[in-house]
C-alpha cells in the first residue's frame, strides 16, 4: 500500500530561500513507496516568492 503525505510550507517574503527549500524536499529519498504533494501557502508576500514557487513548479509540468 502506498502511503500519502502532504507537506505544507507557509511563506512570507521567502523569494531568496523558497527554491532551496523546495529542492531539499524534492531530494528526500523515502524508504518506502509514497505519494506526496507540496503546498506553499504564500501569506501576501511583497517580493517574488510566488514567482519563485511557480518557476519551481514548472520544472515538473
PyMOL commands that set and color helices and strands:
alter all, ss='L'
color gray80, all
select helices_A, chain A and resi 18-26+49-58
alter helices_A, ss='H'
color red, helices_A
select strands_A, chain A and resi 3-11+34-42
alter strands_A, ss='S'
color yellow, strands_A
deselect
rebuild
show_as cartoon
